[in-house]
């Protein structure tokens, strides 16, 4: 049987995933099989298999656990190192597989469970509410080789935590209503509604949705495509997880509406690998829509309206949240961002005109077409119409999803979620802005504090240097390595930050880290590198005392402690006399 027939679809990422599930890794033999099946160079298949962090070229355990290292849902969130505790309990080192291949553990970037407490993925399933007791019980179940389906169900129960519904979250609608309005009004009038609503992309960039659809519609091409970017990977962001679980029908309706406007017959949802557990749920909704005549051939009886949607699941790459990297992944290549221009609206998937919108944007478009542009513009601000759905986590009583009209103050959000004694708020994740109390009166809007969808809250007891170290590690890990400013810059920033944290930095090091940050932001190829230094630069600007308190009075200090580095040699030679130490 061909490999592709055994997987969920014949997409390269799915086939590689299927083979990994069968063999616990992607072997050279599997690489050769896939290359022959897809008629691809072996080098391309290897490049894909080695690009994504959820693909492994050496065997992983039958129980494979990846702890989130996010500041909100990470393994240190409880104050104890849960990853270390499990490793010691099971006799396995992080990043390795135990000799009997029963278990392997490691860490990964944020898995979108920031409102659920400390969390991990076990064989791709999210396990939440971790604490020392749960880790001990998990160790016992693994040792007994208990199948995961027999583990306590409550460990895998993901609560939605919608605390503040608004314009979109209170209006789920009935399947097909927006499409029927579109067919009645026509494509031109539908596009006009989207344009008049002032809807802007909810992923953070804020580009006009109506203009994007117009540009794609007018671009020449053999085919036009619609892509839903469901690859939210910014640490602290989980709103799309809730939307996919509860409002996927509206998202699919928005995609179909866009297809009607731009003349597309094919669409894709690129689902982040951390949300693979939602795939069956999403496929069920797609089947229901096909059965109801809302997808497929002759939608709602219209002979010329043909459109269907395929879901492609990623394999762990934050960079694929960038739209051109996402398109590369869809084309079966490593998710390395393209040089732009040209932009996807003129040359996107397979070189054809393509609209890429995120989950929230497409849901909003479906509702705007159904209810009218005035329904949307009556709330928000003049330049930021409608509402914004936020992921709130960190030091607050009620983490979860909140929807507000644009123009809400940061302080109001903090009050609503029960955040007290707040030191700082990280807006839009590590790539966004770190704001202090002086900025809490500012408004969430495109003209003031633009927000892609998350607020990470840090109280006074949090160590902001440790937070910055976590963010610096994230960007270093997630850099695709394509361009030197990002590949090298993120590593240098991490090293310089470590020097500050270790108390070995001077004022000259602070000046250098600022210079490095500006160079990385200015010269990097894509948005990852262009925002990778934001958290450090904003921290230095808004919290200078945090950094100043760690500086030495010396004019120069080495980046590492050479005498400490010789400790292993002293132990081996059983020496600890003065001559075995470097003099200051």
N, C-alpha and C positions, 0 to 999 in steps of 0.2 A: 504494500500500500504506500502511495506517495506520502511524504512527510506532511505536506500541506493538508491532506485529507484528515489527518489526526488532530489538527489544531482547530481553534475557533474560526479562523479564516485563513486565507492564503497570504496574509501580510507577513513580511519577513520577521517583524518583532514577535508576532504570535507564534510563528514556527519555532523560532529560537527559544521562546519561553516553554513551549511544549516539550522540546528536547531536553531542556534543563530540568523540567519536572520529572522526566523519565529517568535521567541519569545523574541528577544532583549537580550537574555542571554541563558546560558546552565543550565537548571534547573536540580534538582535531578531526576525528572521524565524522562527528556531527557537522563540523564546518564544511568538510568536503561534500557531505550529502546535500547540505543546503545550497552550496554553490552550484552543484550539478542540477538540483531541482529548479533553481531560479535562473540558471544560466548566467551566473554572476562570477566575477573574478573572486578567487579565494581571499585575496587581500581585502576586498570590500566587505565580505562577510566577517572576517576577523576584525576589521575596523569597527563594525557595528557591535559585535559581541564584546569588544573591549572598551567601547565608549560609555556604555550604560552601566551604572553602578549596581543594578540588580541582576546583571548577567555575570556568571562566574566561569572562569576557565579551569579552575581546579575544584574538586568535589567539596560540597558543603554537606552539613549533617542532615539526617532525615528530619530532625527538628532544627530549623534554622531561625534564629531570633535576631532581630535588628532593633536595638533600642534607639528611640528618638533622642537626639542631643539638643533639641530645641530648649530655649530658656523656659518655656511654659509646659511642654509635654515631655521634657527630657528626663533622662534617668537620674539626674541630680535634683529634680524638682522637689523631691520630698526631703532634701537635706542629707540623704544617704546615697552612696554610689551603688545603685541597684545592679548595674551592669557588672561591676567588680564582685558584688556579693554572689550573683548567679554563677559567674565564672569560677569563683573559688569553690562554690558548693558542688559544681559539676566537674571540676577539674579540667577546665578548658580556658585557653587564653583568648581574649578578644581579638577578632580578626583571623582566628585559626579554626580548624576543624579537629575535634577530638580524634584520637587514633582509631577508635572503633567506628568512626563516621556516624555515630548516633546523633551528635549535637554540634552545632557551631553557633557562635554568638559574635555580634559586632555592633556597630552604631551606624546610624544614618541621619541625614538631615530631617528636619521637621516633617512629620507624617500627617499633619493636619488634624491632630487630636488635642489641640491646645486648651479646649474647654473640658477635657475629660481627665485631667491629671496626668501623671507620668504614664507613658504608653510605649508599646513596642509592636513590631510586626512579627508574628510567628507563622512561618510558611505563607507569608503574604496577608494573613488575617490580623486586623488590629486588635490588640489586647490592652485594655485600659484600666485606670484606677489602680496602678501598681503601687505596692508598698512592700515592706520586708516580709510580711506574712504571705502575701500572694506569690512573691518570688520563691519562697521556701516551698509552698505547695506546688508551684510549677516545676520546681526541681524534682520533687517527688514523682510527679506524673511523668516527666521525661525519663527518669531513671526506671520507672515501671513500664516504659514504652506504651503508655496509654494513648490511643488515638485521640487527636485533638477534638473530634466530634463528641467525645465523652467528657471533655473538660467542662467545668461549670459555665453555663450559658451566660451568666451575668458578667463574666469577665470580658465577653465580646459584645455586650450590648452597648450601642452607641446612642446616647440620648441627644435629641436635637438642640435643646436649650435655646429656643427662640423666645427671647425675653421681651422684645420690642418690635412687634410687627407693624408694618406701615403700608404704603401705597402698593407695593408688589406682594408682600408676604400675606396680606389680607385678601388678595384677589387672585385666586388660583384659576378661576374660570372653567368653562367646559371645553373638552377637546373639540377643536375645529371651529370654534366661534370666530376667532380672529381671521382664519382662512376664508370663511364664508363672507365676512365683511370685505376682505381683499378682493375676492372674485366679483363681488357686487360693484365695488368701486373702481377696480382696474389697477394695473401696476403703477401707472403714473400718479394716481391719487394716493395710493398707499405710500409711495416714496415721498410724496409731498407731506403727508402726515408725520412721517419720521423726521423729515427735515424741519418742519415747523415746531416740533416738540423740543428741539434743541438737545436731543439725546446725544450724549458723548460717551465714548467708550469707558466702561467701568473698571477696566484693568489697571488704570493709573495714568496712561498717557493722555486720555481725554480727547481723542480726535473725534470729530463730528461723525456720528454713525450714518446720517443721511448723506454726507459728502462721500464717505467711503463706499456706500452702496451705489451712489451715482457714478463715481469714477469707475468702479468695476463694471457696472452695467454698460457704460459707454465704451469700454476698452474692447478692441477687436480681439477675437480668439475663437478657436474651434469649439471650446467648451468653457463654461464658467463654473466655479466651485464655491461652496460655502463650508467653512470650517469653524467649529466651535472649539475654542481654546479652553479645555477643562483641565489644564495642567497647572493649577495654582500651586506654587511651591515656595512662595515667600514665607519664611518662618513667622508664625503667628497668624496665618491666614487659613481659615477653614470654612468660610461662608459658602463656597461652591460645593463643599461636601454636603451641607444641609440642603442647598438648592437642588442638587442632583438626587438626593434622597426623597425630597418632597415636592419639587416643582419641575421635574424633568419633562413632563408633558408640555409645559409652557416653553421650555427651552427648545424642544423639538419643533414646536409650533413656530417659534421665532426663526429657526433655521429654515423652515419650509416657506415662511413669509418672505424671507430674504431671497430664497431661490426663485420665488414667483416674481420678485421685483427685478432681479438681475438676469434671469433666464438660465438658471442652473438646473441640472438634472442629477447632480451627485453632491453629497455632503459627507463630512467626516466629523466625528467627535474625537478629539485627541484627549484621552482620559489618563491622568497621571497614574503611574504604576502603584503608588501608595493607595489609590482608590480602586484597585482591581476588584475588591470585594463587592463593589457596586455594579459590576458588569452585568450579572444575571438580572438584577433589578431593571437596569436600563434596557437590556435586550427584551425583557417582557413588555415594557411600555412601547418599544418600537413595534413589536409584533401586534399589539393591540391597535396601534395607529394604522398599521397596514390593513388589518382586518376591518377597520372602520372606514377605509377609503381615504385616510389622511396622509398616506405615504404610498409610494409605488407608482404604478401606471394609472393615468387618468384620475388624478386626485379629485375627489368630490364630483366625479362624473365629467370633468373637463378633459376633452381629448388631447389638448396640447399641454396639459400640466402634469409632467412626470418628474418625480423627484424621490430619491431614497437616501438613507443615511447609513453609514458604516461606522462602527466604533473601533478605534485603534487604541490599544493600551500601551502606554510608555513603559520604560524600564528603569526609572530612577535617574533623571537628569533635569536639574533646575533650569538649565539653559533653554530647554525646550518650551519654556513659557514665553520665550521670545518668538514672535510669529514666524520669522523666516527659518529659525532653527527647528521649529515645530514642523514646518513644511518639508524640510530636509528629512526629518524623521519619518514623516508620512511616505516619503519617496524611497524609504529603505536605506537611508544613509545615516552616518553619524550626525547628531543634531548640532552642527556648527552653523552659526548665523551667517547669512549671506551678506555680501556687500550691497548696500542700498544707496541710491536707486539702482535698478528699478524696484518699485514696491510691489507687494503681492497683488494689489488691485489691478495691476497691468500684467505682471509676470509672477504668478504664484505657483500653485501646485501644477507640476508638469509643464511649467512655463506659461500657464494659462491664467486669465484674470480670476482672482480669488479674493473673497471677503473672509477675513478672520475676525471674529468677535468672541468675547468671553461669555460665560454662562449668564451672568447678571444682565449684560447688555441685550442679549437675545430675548430673555424673559421680558425685559422692559419693552422691547420693540413689539412683542406680541400683544401686550396690554395696551400700548399706545394706539396701535391700529384698531383695537377693539373699542376702546373708550374715547378716542380722539386726542389730538395734541393738547387741547385746552385742559383736559383732565390731568395731564402731566405737568404743564407749565404753571398751574395755579399754586404749586408748592415749590420750594427751593428758592434760588436767587435768580437774578436776571441772566447771569452768565453760567449758572449751574442749576439747571432746571431738574425737577423731580427729586427722587430720594436716593440715598446711598445706604447699602447694606454693609454693616461693619462686623468684623470678627474681633471680639473683645476678650483678652485673656491676660494672665499675669496676676498681680497682687490686687484682686478685687473679690467681693463676695459672690458675685453672680456672673462668671464668665459665660460667654455665649454669643448669639447673633442678635444684633440690634439694627433696626432700620429707622433712619431719620430723614427728614427733609434736609437738603443741602442748606447750609447756613447755621447749623447747630454748633454750639460752642463745645470745645473739648471739655471744659469744666462741667457742662451739663451731662455729657456722656459719662464722665467720671462719677458724678453724683448718682446717676441712674444705675450704674453697675456696682455701686457700693465700694468705691475705691477711696481710701482715706490715707492721709499722711504720704501723699504721692511725691516722689522725688523727680520722676521723669516719665515721659510717654514716648515710645517709639512708634511713629506713625508710618504705615505702609511697610513694616518690616525693616530689616537691616539696610535695605537700599533706600529707605525713606529719610525721615527727619527725626532726630532725637530732641525733644522739646522739654524745657523746664517749666516751673510754675509761672514764670513771667509770661509764658505764651499760652496758658490754659484758657484765656479769654478769646483766643483767636477762633475763627470759624472754619469748619470743614467745608471746603468748596474749592473749585478749580482756581478761583481768583485769590484765595488766601492759603489755606493748608490743604493741598491736594492729597487725596488719600485713595490708594488702590484697594483698601478694604480691611485694614487691620490696625488695631491699637494694642500694643504691648505695654502693660503698666508696671512700673517699678517703684516700689515704696522706698522709704528712706533707709531701710535695712539692707537694700540690695547694693552690691559692689558694682558700680558702673564700669570699672575696669575689667572685671570678670565678664560682664555682659559684652563689652567690646571685644574681648578675647574670643568669646563664643562666636560673635558675628564675623570676626576676621578669619577664624578657622572655617566657617561656612563658605565664605567667598573663595578662600584658597582651594577648598575641596571641590567646589562647584565650577570653578573656571574650566572652560573646555580646552584651554591650552593653545588655542588657535593663534592669538596675537601676543607678542612679547609684553606690551604694557600691562595686560591683565595677568598673564601667566607669571611673570616675574614680579610685577608690582604688588599683587596680592600677597605673595610670599614675603616680600620685603616689608610690607606693612605689618604682617603678622609677627615677623621677627622683631621689628622695632617696637611694636606694642609690648611684646614679651619683655624686652629690655626695660621698658618703663615699669611694667608690673613687678619685675624682679628688683626694682630699686637701683638699677645700674645706669639710668639715663641722665643726661644733662639737658640744659636748655637748648643746646645745639641739636640734640636728638629730637626734641619737640619740633624745632624748626624744620629739620630734615623730614620728619614724618608728615608734616603739613605739605612740604614740597612734593614728596612722593605721592601723597594723596591726590594732589592737584594734577600731577602728570598722569597718574593712572586714570583718573576721571576724564581727562581731556583727550588722551590719545588711544584709549581702548577701542576695540573694533565694535563692540555692541553694548547694550544697556547694562549687562552684568558688570563689566569693568568700569563703565562710565558712572556707576553708582556705588562701586565696591568700597570706596573710601568715605562715603557720606557719614557713616556712623561715627568714625573717628574724628572727622573734621567738625561735625556738629557737636560732638562731646567736648572737644577742645574749646569750641566757641562758647557753648552754653554752660559747661561745667569745668572751667579752667583749674579750679582748686583741686579737683580730683586728680589731675595729672601733676600739678605743681607739687603736691604733697609727697610724690614718689621720687622726685628728682634729687640727685646728689649735688653737693657743692663743688665737686671736682670739675675742672675744665674738660676732662676727657676720661671716659671709662670704657674698657672693652665690652663688647656685646655679650660675652659670656664669662663666667668665672673659671679661669684656667686652673687655679689651684684646686677648686672643687672637682674639675674634670680629671685631675690626677688621683682622685681618691681610690679608684679601682686599682691603680698601679701600687699605691701604698698598701692596700690590703693584700695584694698578691705577694709583695716583697716583705710583708710583715714589718713595715717601717712606718713610724709616725713621729720621727725626730724632726728637729728644725731644718735639717738639710733636705728633708723630703717634702718640704713646703716651699712655695714661692714667696718671696718677701714682697710686701707692699712697697 
